[in-house]
Amino acid sequence: MDYQTVAVIGLGYIGLPTSAILATHGIQVVGVDVNPNVVATINQGRIHIVEPELEAVVSGVVASGRLRAVSRLEGADAFIIAVPTPFKDDHAPDVSYIEQAARSIAPHLRGGALVILESTSPVGTTEQLSRWLARERSDLRFPHQAAEAADVNVVYCPERVLPGHVLHELVYNDRIIGGITRRCAERAAILYNTFLKGQCFITDSRTAEMAKLSENAFRDANIAFANELAAIADVFDINPWNVIELANRHPRVNILQPGPGVGGHCIAVDPWFLVHGAPAQARLIRTAREINDAQPRQVVCKVKQRAARFSAPVIACLGLAYKADIDDLRESPAMEIVRELAEERTGTLLVVEPHIKELPGSLRDFPELTLANLSEACDKADIILLLVNHRQFKGVDRRLLLEKVVIDTRGFWR
């Protein structure tokens, strides 16, 4: 079966680029999002996120009529779910958005349809998705019921792209395609091979789910190791970035970089899914999460210690995003640090984030906190706190830094 029409549920950092790539390869794409502003923006050929080259692609496929954004789902040959999967206060996974997506898809299903889950999910979620769909459509057979004889194919195919390079990596990265049955996976591979230049690796859905979680847990553990090394280096008054750079000269060593914590909707979240699913076994993964989650508080304590020498300290906080050169604030340790500094009235806070036009809602209620430009903040500050290594910050006058208290959490100016 050729997939001529695809519906993408969720037009965020993954759903929108995926929609655009599919549309550039001749597929009619309907993108669905609950936010009316997102729908309106996309239908004007513009984008609501920061991603290099994406707006030009979206503008082209919207103008050609191959991509439309809507608020209510329409029928299609294939459905791709790219919705958030956060965790609850106790770190238990929240898959309610996937369940809602299943309910919206179910009325539009017909024999031969393909349903793909791309959202990072706990092990077993794809099978649960099949059950949710079956509950809504008793007239159709689903793979958890009928195996290879199913009317509808249900698949897990996790995204694995780097923000800032999404358009390239969507096409050139290998994809893991985990079907509840092999036939499900093979049907999904047909769709992905319309645009993919990387390889498709077919497996079962549970293996694919765990592989995705393992990728992020590995990076989290490596970053936790780097953060622990940095803490040890601090005891000996050694520059941890120099230590890591030299250690990485070993051909089989690749230590990642320490920092103020781990953010984003992947590495800061996904390892908890493994901890929740197998708490007795995931001891190292849990410890890594705890180490990285503790980093923001350590930065706050260091800033407060340095600020105590000033009667009315002015602190320039450089960066709010969770990583360099993007606008994504989700699970950002920089956001947490700035909020805690404001809550504890550490001083006047001048926040510099070149990728946003206004402060996020969670920071707007603090009168001592304002959004500033880089030169103004650095000029007025007693303390310069580098939280994100945006390229705009690289060119700060180093002579100015000599006159300030500098806390560089990224080793950017070393």
Number of C-alpha atoms within 10 A of each C-alpha: 9 11 17 13 18 25 26 25 30 23 26 17 18 22 23 26 21 22 28 25 23 23 26 18 12 14 20 21 28 24 29 25 21 13 12 12 11 20 21 17 13 22 20 14 18 19 22 16 17 17 18 14 13 20 18 13 18 27 18 17 23 20 14 12 12 21 28 24 26 20 16 12 20 16 17 21 19 24 28 25 25 27 25 18 20 21 15 10 8 8 15 16 20 17 21 13 17 24 16 12 22 25 18 17 23 17 14 15 21 16 12 14 19 24 28 25 26 22 25 27 27 24 20 15 20 28 19 16 24 22 17 18 25 21 14 15 17 9 10 17 19 23 23 19 13 13 16 16 13 19 19 24 30 30 34 33 29 22 22 20 17 11 19 17 13 22 21 13 18 23 20 15 17 16 23 25 29 30 29 25 21 19 18 27 27 19 21 26 23 15 19 19 14 16 17 20 15 15 15 20 15 20 19 18 28 19 18 25 25 17 16 22 24 17 15 18 26 15 17 26 22 18 24 28 19 21 23 18 18 22 16 13 15 12 8 10 10 13 13 22 20 12 13 19 14 11 14 14 10 9 7 8 11 13 17 19 19 25 22 27 29 28 23 16 18 22 22 22 23 26 27 24 23 22 20 16 15 11 13 9 11 15 11 12 20 19 14 23 24 12 18 25 18 15 20 23 17 14 23 19 14 12 21 16 11 15 19 12 9 11 8 12 19 21 26 29 30 27 27 31 27 26 21 17 21 20 20 21 19 15 20 23 30 26 23 20 24 25 19 16 23 19 13 11 14 21 20 20 26 25 22 26 25 21 16 16 8 13 16 12 7 10 18 14 12 14 10 15 23 18 20 19 15 19 11 12 23 25 13 15 21 21 25 23 22 24 31 27 21 20 10 12 18 11 8 13 11 10 8 10 15 9 11 15 16 19 18 19 17 16 17 15 16 8
